[in-house]
């Protein structure tokens, strides 16, 4: 009810399956090691007899494609068969799920016209967390949706704290002309919306740091990016931002095994153990 994209986009449609594979091969030929799957409702992908799961499995056969990451996927569209793929360290699908919850209050979810309730999503997330070792779970939360009560907002905060989320992206409700939400009369003040957004961001920062602290001492596989200001940035398979310090000059776009040493608010410092390729 709050998003203008469905009106601007038109009917949902899936990208040609062969075209996806062609692009993946082309990217790998140019040196790309990781692809990110993105779109709107990508869990409902359907083309040429392929659904989302079979599309992922097909991408996994592309030679020299080291990593496949899902950017964001709606909670009711995720096939649970991906749990075993993410749990398999030899499979390129990475143990990371970003699931846009938007609210932890059923009353608000209904007003948003989301296609699930809190119990349904929380049950799914707990199953994913139990099935996939060291999974990173992220979510989107909206603050200040029209009619969101103090109690409803508190439920959202508590939901975020109780579920095994590592972080959240916070969005402050803003009116979009032409959407049902923009026509509602029980609009919160912008100051209140911003206050709630600020609180959620503080909670997110705390949970992200807790997640990073839990990684300290572990070994992890990273894909190293171009150097920045004396360090090599990278992400672990489960989406931990890493800073690696090394005198070497040949690390960009290489995979390495590291030990995670010290958690900082925005990253974890790592020690290089072994270059894998």
Residue frames as qw, qx, qy, qz and C-alpha x, y, z in Angstrom:
[[0.000, 0.882, 0.472, 0.000, 0.00, 0.00, 0.00],
 [0.282, -0.855, 0.067, 0.430, 3.00, 2.34, 0.43],
 [0.466, -0.300, 0.571, 0.606, 5.00, 1.58, -2.71],
 [0.475, 0.666, -0.044, -0.574, 4.60, 3.22, -6.11],
 [0.118, -0.403, 0.820, 0.389, 6.76, 0.63, -7.91],
 [0.406, 0.279, 0.870, 0.033, 3.90, -1.76, -8.81],
 [0.386, 0.804, 0.325, -0.315, 2.06, 1.09, -10.52],
 [0.132, 0.807, -0.411, -0.404, 5.16, 2.23, -12.42],
 [0.262, -0.335, 0.875, 0.231, 6.39, -1.26, -13.26],
 [0.692, 0.162, -0.374, -0.596, 3.22, -2.82, -14.56],
 [0.966, -0.141, -0.055, -0.211, 2.63, -6.54, -14.46],
 [0.539, -0.582, 0.598, 0.116, 5.29, -8.80, -13.02],
 [0.851, 0.490, -0.173, -0.074, 7.46, -10.57, -15.56],
 [0.791, -0.436, 0.340, 0.262, 10.55, -12.76, -15.47],
 [0.124, 0.754, -0.519, -0.382, 13.78, -12.17, -17.32],
 [0.857, 0.356, -0.324, -0.182, 14.62, -14.66, -20.07],
 [0.867, -0.430, 0.238, 0.079, 16.39, -17.64, -18.51],
 [0.833, 0.279, 0.121, 0.463, 18.94, -18.08, -21.30],
 [0.209, 0.835, -0.071, 0.504, 19.79, -14.38, -21.08],
 [0.581, -0.765, 0.228, -0.156, 20.57, -14.71, -17.38],
 [0.902, -0.185, 0.271, 0.281, 22.98, -17.56, -18.03],
 [0.626, 0.592, 0.093, 0.499, 24.56, -15.70, -20.95],
 [0.072, -0.900, 0.166, -0.396, 25.23, -12.70, -18.74],
 [0.763, -0.589, 0.267, 0.004, 26.67, -14.89, -15.97],
 [0.872, 0.119, 0.222, 0.420, 29.11, -16.50, -18.43],
 [0.387, 0.765, 0.035, 0.513, 30.01, -13.05, -19.82],
 [0.368, -0.875, 0.186, -0.254, 30.67, -11.64, -16.36],
 [0.858, -0.384, 0.290, 0.181, 32.88, -14.58, -15.40],
 [0.761, 0.415, 0.164, 0.471, 34.81, -14.22, -18.66],
 [0.166, 0.821, -0.080, 0.540, 35.54, -10.62, -17.58],
 [0.351, 0.291, -0.642, 0.616, 36.85, -11.73, -14.19],
 [0.538, -0.439, 0.131, -0.708, 33.76, -11.42, -12.01],
 [0.222, 0.134, -0.933, 0.248, 33.78, -13.93, -9.13],
 [0.085, 0.359, 0.782, -0.502, 30.45, -13.16, -7.44],
 [0.168, -0.355, -0.495, -0.775, 27.00, -12.39, -8.84],
 [0.170, 0.193, 0.609, -0.750, 24.09, -10.92, -6.91],
 [0.038, -0.443, -0.809, -0.384, 20.52, -11.84, -7.80],
 [0.059, 0.311, 0.351, -0.881, 18.21, -8.88, -7.53],
 [0.172, -0.306, -0.647, -0.677, 14.75, -7.85, -8.63],
 [0.486, -0.175, 0.247, -0.820, 11.22, -7.39, -7.36],
 [0.862, -0.042, 0.317, -0.394, 9.68, -10.58, -5.91],
 [0.335, 0.547, -0.733, -0.227, 12.53, -12.62, -7.37],
 [0.351, -0.128, 0.896, -0.239, 11.38, -15.68, -5.43],
 [0.677, 0.444, 0.449, -0.378, 8.46, -15.93, -7.87],
 [0.127, 0.552, -0.612, -0.552, 10.78, -16.17, -10.88],
 [0.714, 0.237, 0.654, -0.074, 9.35, -18.37, -13.65],
 [0.418, 0.715, -0.311, -0.467, 10.63, -18.65, -17.22],
 [0.571, 0.448, -0.654, -0.213, 11.15, -21.45, -19.75],
 [0.871, -0.188, -0.448, -0.076, 10.19, -24.09, -17.21],
 [0.527, 0.105, -0.527, 0.658, 12.60, -22.74, -14.59],
 [0.424, -0.856, -0.274, -0.113, 11.65, -21.45, -11.16],
 [0.127, -0.914, 0.336, -0.191, 13.88, -19.51, -8.78],
 [0.746, -0.456, 0.484, 0.036, 15.49, -22.64, -7.32],
 [0.851, 0.253, 0.359, 0.288, 16.35, -24.19, -10.67],
 [0.359, 0.891, -0.066, 0.269, 17.69, -20.86, -11.89],
 [0.372, -0.808, 0.446, -0.098, 20.06, -20.76, -8.90],
 [0.836, -0.172, 0.503, 0.133, 21.12, -24.35, -9.52],
 [0.729, 0.599, 0.190, 0.273, 21.82, -23.54, -13.17],
 [0.095, 0.935, -0.254, 0.227, 23.97, -20.56, -12.21],
 [0.654, -0.605, 0.454, -0.009, 25.88, -22.82, -9.84],
 [0.884, 0.140, 0.367, 0.255, 27.13, -24.81, -12.86],
 [0.404, 0.900, -0.105, 0.126, 28.80, -21.77, -14.49],
 [0.837, 0.015, -0.201, 0.508, 32.56, -22.54, -14.42],
 [0.448, 0.124, -0.227, 0.856, 34.65, -20.28, -12.16],
 [0.332, -0.638, -0.126, -0.683, 31.65, -18.54, -10.63],
 [0.315, 0.126, -0.769, 0.542, 32.68, -18.65, -6.97],
 [0.039, 0.279, 0.643, -0.712, 29.72, -16.98, -5.30],
 [0.192, -0.501, -0.580, -0.613, 26.00, -16.42, -5.76],
 [0.063, -0.210, -0.583, 0.782, 24.31, -14.04, -3.34],
 [0.055, -0.689, -0.667, -0.278, 20.61, -13.21, -3.09],
 [0.103, 0.345, -0.137, 0.923, 20.10, -9.49, -2.52],
 [0.365, 0.023, 0.469, -0.804, 16.58, -9.34, -1.07],
 [0.309, -0.134, -0.860, -0.384, 13.72, -11.80, -1.28],
 [0.565, -0.354, -0.002, -0.745, 10.13, -11.70, -0.04],
 [0.319, -0.317, 0.812, -0.372, 9.53, -14.04, 2.93],
 [0.766, 0.187, 0.472, -0.394, 6.61, -15.97, 1.43],
 [0.742, 0.610, -0.183, -0.209, 8.43, -16.71, -1.84],
 [0.006, 0.660, -0.750, 0.036, 11.60, -18.41, -0.56],
 [0.902, 0.025, -0.389, -0.183, 11.79, -22.13, -1.36],
 [0.641, -0.668, 0.360, -0.113, 13.11, -23.92, 1.72],
 [0.949, 0.182, 0.071, 0.247, 15.18, -26.16, -0.53],
 [0.380, 0.779, -0.262, 0.425, 17.72, -23.32, -0.63],
 [0.592, -0.732, 0.291, -0.170, 18.52, -24.03, 3.03],
 [0.920, -0.141, 0.288, 0.226, 20.52, -27.13, 2.11],
 [0.643, 0.612, 0.041, 0.459, 22.33, -25.24, -0.66],
 [0.064, -0.878, 0.225, -0.418, 23.34, -22.44, 1.70],
 [0.745, -0.575, 0.322, -0.100, 24.43, -24.96, 4.32],
 [0.924, 0.155, 0.176, 0.303, 26.69, -26.73, 1.81],
 [0.296, -0.782, 0.239, 0.495, 30.10, -24.99, 1.93],
 [0.444, -0.089, 0.669, 0.590, 30.95, -26.37, -1.52],
 [0.289, 0.700, 0.613, 0.225, 27.91, -24.73, -3.14],
 [0.302, 0.234, 0.060, 0.922, 28.32, -21.16, -4.47],
 [0.325, -0.724, -0.355, -0.494, 25.01, -19.98, -2.95],
 [0.238, 0.323, -0.540, 0.740, 26.08, -18.00, 0.10],
 [0.360, -0.487, -0.757, 0.245, 24.58, -18.28, 3.62],
 [0.030, -0.176, -0.146, 0.973, 22.86, -14.91, 3.57],
 [0.000, 0.612, 0.745, 0.266, 19.20, -13.90, 3.52],
 [0.039, 0.097, 0.169, -0.980, 17.81, -10.38, 3.46],
 [0.090, -0.501, -0.844, -0.168, 14.07, -10.69, 4.09],
 [0.078, -0.276, 0.021, -0.958, 12.02, -7.45, 4.10],
 [0.162, -0.419, -0.842, 0.297, 9.70, -7.80, 7.09],
 [0.033, -0.553, -0.249, -0.795, 8.69, -4.06, 7.25],
 [0.448, -0.511, 0.235, -0.695, 6.91, -4.41, 10.62],
 [0.199, 0.067, -0.944, 0.254, 6.65, -6.79, 13.55],
 [0.352, 0.219, 0.532, -0.739, 3.04, -5.84, 14.22],
 [0.265, 0.330, 0.873, 0.243, 0.25, -7.78, 12.49],
 [0.187, 0.818, 0.434, -0.328, -2.08, -4.78, 12.55],
 [0.024, 0.760, -0.308, -0.572, 0.49, -2.70, 10.68],
 [0.245, -0.150, 0.852, 0.438, 1.29, -5.52, 8.28],
 [0.304, 0.571, 0.762, 0.018, -2.39, -5.77, 7.35],
 [0.145, 0.889, 0.150, -0.409, -2.58, -2.00, 6.78],
 [0.109, -0.606, 0.576, 0.538, 0.52, -2.26, 4.60],
 [0.861, 0.364, -0.022, -0.355, -1.21, -5.07, 2.65],
 [0.020, 0.524, -0.850, -0.054, 1.73, -7.39, 3.18],
 [0.797, 0.054, -0.439, -0.411, 0.97, -10.98, 2.20],
 [0.629, -0.021, -0.716, 0.301, 1.99, -12.62, 5.47],
 [0.524, -0.808, -0.053, -0.265, 1.61, -12.31, 9.22],
 [0.118, -0.776, 0.574, -0.233, 4.29, -12.12, 11.86],
 [0.781, -0.274, 0.540, -0.152, 3.94, -15.74, 13.05],
 [0.888, 0.437, 0.137, 0.046, 4.42, -17.06, 9.52],
 [0.444, 0.790, -0.325, 0.272, 7.59, -15.08, 8.89],
 [0.334, -0.696, 0.570, -0.283, 9.13, -15.63, 12.31],
 [0.901, -0.087, 0.414, -0.092, 8.61, -19.39, 11.99],
 [0.804, 0.569, -0.014, 0.174, 10.32, -19.38, 8.60],
 [0.181, 0.834, -0.416, 0.314, 13.26, -17.30, 9.82],
 [0.587, -0.539, 0.557, -0.233, 13.82, -19.54, 12.82],
 [0.945, 0.147, 0.289, 0.032, 13.83, -22.62, 10.57],
 [0.610, 0.727, -0.173, 0.261, 16.36, -20.97, 8.28],
 [0.137, -0.801, 0.491, -0.316, 18.56, -19.97, 11.20],
 [0.775, -0.337, 0.512, -0.156, 18.49, -23.52, 12.59],
 [0.915, 0.312, 0.249, 0.065, 19.23, -25.15, 9.22],
 [0.599, 0.693, -0.101, 0.389, 22.05, -22.92, 7.94],
 [0.703, -0.413, -0.193, 0.545, 25.22, -22.67, 10.06],
 [0.344, -0.409, 0.016, 0.845, 26.34, -19.10, 10.79],
 [0.241, 0.653, 0.574, 0.430, 23.63, -17.62, 8.57],
 [0.087, -0.179, -0.131, 0.971, 23.47, -13.83, 8.29],
 [0.058, 0.672, 0.727, 0.126, 19.86, -12.62, 8.38],
 [0.079, -0.126, -0.053, 0.987, 18.96, -9.05, 7.51],
 [0.124, 0.660, 0.741, -0.001, 15.65, -7.27, 7.12],
 [0.033, 0.370, 0.167, 0.913, 13.92, -4.02, 6.14],
 [0.168, -0.587, -0.691, 0.387, 11.81, -2.16, 8.70],
 [0.051, 0.576, 0.287, 0.764, 9.61, 0.86, 8.10],
 [0.223, -0.340, -0.566, 0.717, 9.06, 3.42, 10.83],
 [0.147, 0.365, 0.185, -0.901, 6.03, 5.66, 11.13],
 [0.057, -0.273, -0.801, -0.529, 3.56, 3.99, 8.78],
 [0.386, -0.321, -0.066, -0.862, 0.16, 5.73, 9.04],
 [0.804, -0.371, -0.160, -0.436, -1.70, 4.46, 12.09],
 [0.689, 0.104, -0.618, 0.364, 1.34, 2.76, 13.63],
 [0.551, -0.796, -0.097, -0.231, 0.67, 3.00, 17.36],
 [0.153, -0.738, 0.605, -0.255, 3.27, 3.26, 20.09],
 [0.781, -0.208, 0.560, -0.180, 2.48, -0.34, 20.98],
 [0.875, 0.469, 0.120, 0.014, 2.83, -1.46, 17.36],
 [0.364, 0.803, -0.418, 0.218, 6.20, 0.24, 17.08],
 [0.426, -0.579, 0.647, -0.255, 7.36, -1.38, 20.33],
 [0.913, 0.081, 0.384, -0.109, 6.32, -4.76, 18.91],
 [0.715, 0.671, -0.146, 0.131, 8.46, -4.08, 15.85],
 [0.016, 0.774, -0.567, 0.280, 11.47, -3.18, 18.01],
 [0.649, -0.365, 0.619, -0.249, 11.03, -6.28, 20.16],
 [0.921, 0.342, 0.173, -0.070, 10.57, -8.48, 17.11],
 [0.524, 0.750, -0.357, 0.188, 13.84, -7.23, 15.68],
 [0.203, -0.652, 0.655, -0.323, 15.61, -7.89, 18.97],
 [0.778, -0.168, 0.533, -0.286, 14.10, -11.35, 19.52],
 [0.907, 0.407, 0.110, -0.013, 14.61, -12.80, 16.04],
 [0.746, -0.319, 0.289, 0.508, 18.12, -13.77, 14.87],
 [0.457, 0.862, 0.098, 0.196, 18.62, -10.71, 12.69],
 [0.683, -0.112, -0.036, 0.721, 22.15, -9.35, 12.27],
 [0.100, -0.207, 0.048, 0.972, 20.99, -5.92, 11.12],
 [0.337, 0.695, 0.633, -0.061, 18.10, -4.01, 9.59],
 [0.189, 0.212, 0.292, 0.913, 17.74, -1.37, 6.90],
 [0.019, 0.584, 0.590, -0.557, 15.45, 1.34, 8.24],
 [0.104, 0.386, 0.491, 0.774, 13.03, 3.31, 6.09],
 [0.111, 0.331, 0.425, -0.835, 11.09, 6.33, 7.29],
 [0.339, 0.600, 0.721, 0.068, 7.57, 6.32, 5.87],
 [0.025, 0.368, -0.146, -0.918, 7.08, 8.99, 3.23],
 [0.598, 0.535, 0.429, -0.415, 3.95, 9.62, 1.19],
 [0.213, -0.105, 0.712, 0.661, 3.98, 8.58, -2.46],
 [0.494, 0.315, 0.018, -0.810, 1.23, 10.15, -4.56],
 [0.660, 0.211, -0.531, -0.488, -1.12, 7.55, -5.97],
 [0.369, 0.047, -0.907, 0.195, -0.59, 4.92, -3.26],
 [0.538, -0.606, -0.540, -0.226, -3.30, 3.87, -0.77],
 [0.586, -0.393, -0.400, 0.584, -1.05, 4.80, 2.16],
 [0.203, 0.091, 0.039, 0.974, -0.82, 8.41, 0.96],
 [0.346, -0.464, -0.405, -0.708, -4.60, 8.74, 1.26],
 [0.552, -0.446, -0.660, 0.249, -4.72, 7.70, 4.91],
 [0.169, -0.849, -0.078, -0.494, -5.69, 10.34, 7.46],
 [0.741, -0.669, 0.033, 0.048, -3.91, 8.96, 10.55],
 [0.662, 0.554, -0.242, 0.443, -0.49, 10.25, 9.49],
 [0.673, -0.564, -0.165, 0.449, 2.24, 10.57, 12.12],
 [0.035, 0.971, -0.162, -0.171, 4.30, 13.74, 12.32],
 [0.713, 0.568, -0.345, 0.226, 7.63, 13.67, 10.51],
 [0.115, -0.667, 0.593, -0.436, 9.42, 14.31, 13.81],
 [0.782, -0.244, 0.472, -0.325, 7.85, 11.17, 15.28],
 [0.928, 0.370, -0.038, -0.009, 8.67, 9.13, 12.19],
 [0.448, 0.682, -0.469, 0.338, 12.28, 10.25, 12.40],
 [0.416, -0.567, 0.569, -0.426, 12.46, 9.52, 16.11],
 [0.923, -0.039, 0.328, -0.199, 11.29, 5.98, 15.53],
 [0.799, 0.553, -0.193, 0.136, 13.68, 5.54, 12.61],
 [0.109, 0.736, -0.553, 0.375, 16.58, 6.74, 14.74],
 [0.656, -0.402, 0.544, -0.335, 15.77, 4.21, 17.45],
 [0.962, 0.213, 0.160, -0.060, 15.61, 1.34, 14.97],
 [0.591, 0.687, -0.343, 0.248, 18.97, 2.37, 13.50],
 [0.219, -0.659, 0.611, -0.380, 20.52, 2.34, 16.97],
 [0.852, -0.144, 0.444, -0.239, 19.14, -1.15, 17.57],
 [0.875, 0.480, -0.048, 0.045, 20.50, -2.25, 14.20],
 [0.280, 0.757, -0.510, 0.298, 23.97, -0.90, 14.96],
 [0.491, -0.500, 0.621, -0.352, 24.01, -2.76, 18.28],
 [0.922, 0.074, 0.348, -0.154, 22.87, -6.05, 16.75],
 [0.724, 0.639, -0.234, 0.116, 25.33, -5.78, 13.87],
 [0.039, 0.708, -0.625, 0.326, 28.17, -5.27, 16.34],
 [0.718, -0.277, 0.559, -0.308, 26.96, -8.25, 18.39],
 [0.928, 0.353, 0.107, -0.058, 26.93, -10.35, 15.20],
 [0.492, 0.729, -0.413, 0.237, 30.44, -9.18, 14.34],
 [0.325, -0.612, 0.630, -0.351, 31.64, -9.95, 17.87],
 [0.884, -0.059, 0.404, -0.226, 30.28, -13.49, 17.52],
 [0.833, 0.538, -0.111, 0.064, 32.46, -13.96, 14.43],
 [0.002, 0.823, -0.545, 0.163, 35.72, -13.09, 16.20],
 [0.495, -0.402, 0.768, -0.068, 38.05, -16.09, 16.35],
 [0.828, 0.346, 0.426, -0.115, 36.41, -17.84, 13.41],
 [0.301, -0.211, 0.633, 0.682, 38.07, -18.67, 10.15],
 [0.520, 0.668, 0.359, -0.394, 36.24, -17.39, 7.08],
 [0.539, 0.223, 0.533, 0.614, 36.53, -17.29, 3.30],
 [0.107, 0.772, 0.136, -0.611, 36.59, -13.79, 1.82],
 [0.603, 0.549, 0.364, 0.451, 36.56, -12.35, -1.68],
 [0.398, -0.496, -0.047, 0.770, 39.02, -9.44, -1.66],
 [0.341, 0.888, 0.305, 0.041, 38.13, -6.12, -3.29],
 [0.490, 0.629, -0.105, 0.595, 40.34, -3.26, -4.48],
 [0.517, -0.231, -0.456, 0.687, 42.53, -1.68, -1.75],
 [0.133, -0.867, -0.239, -0.417, 41.37, 1.37, 0.20],
 [0.237, -0.847, 0.254, -0.402, 43.52, 3.59, 2.42],
 [0.004, -0.564, 0.781, -0.268, 46.04, 0.93, 3.38],
 [0.504, -0.049, 0.811, -0.293, 43.73, -2.07, 3.79],
 [0.207, -0.013, -0.822, -0.531, 41.97, -4.63, 1.62],
 [0.581, 0.015, 0.335, -0.742, 38.18, -4.63, 2.05],
 [0.283, 0.026, -0.917, -0.280, 36.21, -7.84, 1.59],
 [0.717, -0.229, 0.124, -0.647, 33.06, -9.70, 2.59],
 [0.278, -0.164, 0.939, -0.116, 32.87, -13.11, 4.15],
 [0.145, -0.220, -0.871, -0.414, 30.44, -15.61, 2.72],
 [0.217, -0.659, -0.712, 0.108, 27.92, -14.63, 5.40],
 [0.101, 0.819, 0.258, 0.502, 28.25, -10.91, 4.64],
 [0.539, -0.735, -0.092, 0.400, 30.60, -9.74, 7.36],
 [0.366, 0.899, -0.137, 0.198, 32.50, -6.66, 6.20],
 [0.854, -0.315, 0.039, 0.412, 36.23, -7.33, 6.64],
 [0.177, 0.932, -0.317, 0.014, 39.34, -5.16, 6.64],
 [0.946, -0.072, 0.068, 0.310, 42.49, -7.10, 5.83],
 [0.035, -0.928, 0.339, 0.153, 45.89, -5.49, 6.27],
 [0.891, 0.008, 0.322, 0.320, 48.67, -6.91, 4.12],
 [0.166, -0.674, 0.381, 0.611, 51.80, -5.65, 2.40],
 [0.475, 0.165, 0.765, 0.403, 50.97, -7.72, -0.66],
 [0.215, 0.427, -0.148, -0.866, 49.89, -5.91, -3.81],
 [0.287, 0.105, -0.794, -0.526, 48.26, -8.81, -5.65],
 [0.150, 0.169, 0.880, -0.417, 45.16, -9.57, -3.58],
 [0.466, 0.279, 0.054, -0.838, 42.33, -7.91, -5.52],
 [0.785, 0.207, -0.244, -0.531, 39.61, -10.31, -6.72],
 [0.449, 0.227, -0.857, 0.107, 41.20, -13.29, -4.98],
 [0.786, -0.495, -0.229, -0.291, 39.65, -15.61, -2.44],
 [0.269, 0.449, -0.689, 0.501, 41.44, -16.10, 0.85],
 [0.678, -0.493, -0.542, 0.060, 41.05, -17.87, 4.15],
 [0.064, 0.575, -0.323, 0.749, 41.33, -15.46, 7.07],
 [0.407, -0.410, -0.719, 0.386, 40.92, -15.43, 10.82],
 [0.155, -0.800, -0.246, -0.525, 38.59, -12.77, 12.16],
 [0.518, 0.078, -0.501, 0.689, 40.45, -10.89, 14.87],
 [0.105, -0.313, -0.441, 0.834, 38.66, -7.80, 16.18],
 [0.108, 0.701, 0.672, 0.213, 35.14, -6.43, 15.75],
 [0.078, -0.130, -0.057, 0.987, 34.62, -2.76, 15.02],
 [0.426, 0.435, 0.424, -0.671, 31.25, -1.03, 14.53],
 [0.613, 0.598, -0.115, -0.503, 31.38, -1.23, 10.72],
 [0.724, 0.459, -0.512, -0.059, 33.78, -4.10, 10.02],
 [0.877, -0.439, 0.184, 0.070, 35.94, -6.87, 11.46],
 [0.096, 0.780, -0.606, -0.126, 39.72, -6.83, 11.25],
 [0.991, 0.080, 0.079, -0.076, 41.13, -10.03, 9.78],
 [0.331, -0.630, 0.655, 0.254, 44.43, -11.88, 9.52],
 [0.701, 0.470, -0.415, -0.338, 45.41, -13.56, 6.25],
 [0.749, -0.315, 0.580, -0.064, 45.94, -17.30, 6.63],
 [0.510, -0.010, 0.767, 0.390, 45.96, -18.61, 3.08],
 [0.391, 0.426, -0.282, -0.765, 45.28, -17.53, -0.48],
 [0.713, 0.171, 0.654, -0.184, 42.93, -19.98, -2.15],
 [0.673, 0.500, 0.443, 0.317, 43.40, -18.92, -5.78]]
